[in-house]
């Protein structure tokens, strides 16, 4: 390496990221793209082990989420669709469909009134988008600009992209932020970071993966439910993810019978052929969440704690990563970092 380039490389800040879930890998990707020297440390033995990202739905649906969450989620999440298209070619851009049984038609109207960027479909419009749903529903909302991805493939793609840039991911390394030896540390440990973030809580989510060759869907379908928002996401090759409950509980245990029944009933309501589907996987985990259900970055010395993605992990991780990268680059110029960095 020429002397000038070698000097420039040595001058770059070195950042250690703790945690290889979607937050940690997105932060590493964004920092590496901006020329920052990065390493990722993960206490698990391999990618996805013990990470709530592994159980995610992978819906990039800012306008659907706008109907039930703070407006800022849609605003911060919208640019994530292009970010994922850039970093994961498997991102599917076919929109989202929101349905309800005829008896609950008023729920669909209320949902529409709380959001935007959608169009109403009648029975023929539904059949044109999803032929296997022909004749089953009278009205639907179609969010054409939304997208979805397979979370496990997306995480693997980010890891591969980091490897191509020479960014190491070291598994089986359990270290606290204060113990990392680097210029800056980005703490992306999720719920494990409660030793530093006492107001962080876990919100339990459960999901089921099934396989069937009797149903074909091109896009995520949301079934409105009076208590729990339920969705079915196609993963290809006859695989569907059905999720997800949202329970204010920090119990780490297997999927409950009640949740399994509700999730499977939603799939059966969408199409009876799901009644003969093979159950491939049942999973549950805890989503790291702050009291306002919004992510933030907090600074403690040379440590940036990036956390609180709640149930918007893949939707808001790119925004969080950009804020972290901005903060690190500002810090190299001795600039202060706001307690919370909203767009």
N, C-alpha and C positions, 0 to 999 in steps of 0.2 A: 504494500500500500504506500503510495506517495506520502511524503512527510506531512503535507498540508492536510490531506484526507485523514491521516492517522491522528493528527492533532485535533481535527474536528470531531472524530469519533470518540476520542478520549474526553472531550469537553461535554459530550451529551450526558444529560442526567440519566441515572440508572434507577429504574422503577421496579419494585417487586410487587406483584399482584398476588394476593392470597385468596384462593378460591377459583376453581375452574368450572363454575356453572356458567349460565348465559351471561351474567353480569361481568364476571371476571374475564371470560374470553372476549366479550365485546370490548371491554376496556383495553385489554391487551392489543386487540386488533386495531383499535383507533389510535392508540399511542404509538404502536409500531409504524403505522402508516404516516405518522407525523415525524418520524425519525428519532423517536425516543427508544433508548435501550431498555428492553423489558425482559423480565422472567416471571413465570407463573408457578406458584407453589400450591399443591393440592394435597390435603391429608388423605384422601381416598386412594385406593390402589389403582384405580383406572377411571377413565372418563365416564361421568354419569353416576358413579356409585354414590348413593346418599344425597344426590342433588335433586331438589324439587324441580329443576329444569327438565329432568328426565321424564317427569310425569305430566308435562305441560301439554296443552292443546295445540299450541303453535298457530293460533289465529292472529292475524294482523288486521284487526277489525276496529279501527278507532271510532268509526261512526256508530257501529253497533254498541260499542262500549259506552258511547256518549249517552245512551238512553238510560243507563243505570249508574253512571259514575260522574265525577266532577268533569266539567268542560275541559279542563286542562289536560286530561288524559287523551282526548281526541287531538288536541292541538299539538301536544308533544309527541304523540304516537304516529301522526300522519307521515312525517318524513322517514319513519322506520321502514316503510314498505320499500322505498328505493334503496335504503341502506342494505336491507336483506337481499334484494335483487342483485346488488353489487357483490355481496360477499357469499351468497349461497345461490347458485344457479337453479337449485331445485325449488325455489320459491314459486308458488303457483298463484297466478293472478287471474282468478275467475270469479271474484266477488264472494259475497255471503248471501244466504237466503234465510229469512226469518218467517216462521210459520206458526200457526196456532190452530187447534181443532175448531170447527165452526161454532161450537158452543162458547168458545172463549174469544170470539172475534173482537170484542171491546178491548181486550189486552193488546191486540195488534195495533189498534188505533192509538191507544195511549203510548205504546212504544214509538210509533211513528212521530207523535207530537213532541217527543223529547229529543229527537235527533234530526239528522239531515243527510244529504247526499244519497237518497234512496229513491226508488220508483215503486209504485204499486203494480202488482201483477194479478191478473185474474187466473182462473183455472187453466186456460189455454197458455198463458204466459208461463205458468209454473211448469206445465208439461213440456213446453219448448225448451226450458232450461234443464229440467231434470225429468226425462221421460219416465223413469221408474216411479215417479210421484204422480203421474197422470191420473186424474179423476179422484184424487184423495183429499185435495184441499181446494178451497174456493178462492182464497186471497193470500197474498204474501207480500213481503217487502224484499226488494232486491237491492243490495249495496254493491254496485258494479265495481267500485274502485278498491275494494278490499282484497286481501290475499291471505294465504296460509302456507305453512311449511311443516315438514316433519321434524320435530325438535331434535331428535337424536341424530338424524343426518345433518342437521344444521350445526349442532355442536361439533360434530366430527369435522365438518367442512371448515369451521373457524379454527379448530386445532390444526388441521392440515395447512391452512393458510399461514398460521403462525410458524409452523415448522419450516415452511418454504421461505419465510423471512429470517430464519435462524433464531426464532424466539423459543427458548426451552420451556417445556412444561414438565415439572418434576412432581411425580406422584409419590404418595407415601410420606410426604413431608408435613408434619403437624407443627406449625410454628405460629406464635402470636405476633401481631403487628410490631410490638415493641422489640421483638427478638430478631426481626429481619434486618440484615445488614445491607442497606442500599441508601441512595439519596432520598428516595421517597417510597412510601408504602401505600398501596391501595387495598383496603380491607373489603373484600367481596365475599365474606364467609357466610352471608345469609343469616339465618337464625343463630348460628354459632357465635355471632358477634355480639350477643347480648352481654358478654362480659365488659364490653365497651359502650354498648348502646342499650341502657336498661329499659327504655321505653319501647323497644322492639318487641313485638308479639308474634306468635304463630297462628295462622288461620288455616285450618285443616281443609284439604281438598282430596277428593277421591275420584278415581276414573276406572273405566273398564275398556279393554281392547277386545274386539271380536273379529271373527273372520267369516265371511259368507260370499258365495259366488252368485247369490240370488238377488243382490241389490247393487246398483251402481249409482254413485253420486260423484259429481264433478267438483263440488265446493262444500264448505261447511254449511250445515243447516242448524239453525237455532229453533228449538221448540219452546215457546213461552210457557211458563209454569207459574202457578200462583205463589209458590214459595221459593223454588230453586231454579235459576237459569240453567237450562240444559242444552247441550249442543252435541252434534255428531260430525266428526271430521274425517273425511276420507284420507287414507294413507297410501292408497294404491294396492294392487294385487288382492283386492277383496278384504283389506284390513280397514277397520273403522275404530276410531277412538271416541268413546262416549264419556262426556264429562259435563260439568264437574261440580261436585257439591262445594259449598262454602260454609264451613261450620266454625263458629268461634270456640275452638277447642284446641288444646295443645297435646292431645293424646296421640302418641305414636303407636298405632295399632293397625291391624288389617282393616279392609273395607267392611263397613257394617252391613248387616242384612237389609236394613231399611234403605240405605243409600243404594245398594245393589239393585233392589227392587225398583226404586224410583228411576235410576238410570236406564235399566233394561226396559221398563215400561215406556219410557220416552222413545226408545228405539223402536219398540213394537208399535207404538202409536204412529210413528213416522211411516213404518212399513211392516206388515205382519211377517214378512220373510225373515226379519231379524229374530223372530222367535225360534228359528232353527239354526241360528248362527252358533259358531263355536266360540266359547270364551277362551281367549288366548292369555289374558293377563288382567289381574285386578291390582290396583296400586293406590296408595295413599301417602301423602306427605304434608308438611307444614310450610306455608308460604310466609316469608318474613315481611312484616307489615308494621308501619308506624301508625300512631293514633289517627292521623288524617287520611290514611290509606294511600299516601303519595310517597314516591321515592325522594331521597335527598342525599346530598353529600355533606358530611361534617368533617371539619378539620381539627385534629388534635396533634399539635406539633408537626412532625413530618409525615403524619399518617392521615390519609383521606379515607373516611368510612363511606362507602357507596353502597346503599342498601334500601330496603323497603319497597321492592318492586311489586309486592302483593300478588294479585293474579294477572298482572300485566307484564310478566317477565320478558317475553320475546317482543312485545309491542314497545316497551319503554327502555329496554336495555341499550339500544343504539343512542337514545337521547342521553341516558346516564353516562355512557361511554364518551360522548362528545363533551359533556360537562367536565368529566374527569380529565380528559386530555387538555381542555382549556385551562383547568385549574393547575395542572402540573406545569404547563408552559408559562402561565402567569407566575407561578412560584419561582421559576428559574430567574425571573426578573424581580424577585422580592415583592411581588404584588400580593395583596391580601385576597383571601378566598371568602366570599360570603357564606354565611352559615347554611343557607339553602339557595341553590342555583336553579331557578325556574327560567324557562325560555321566555 
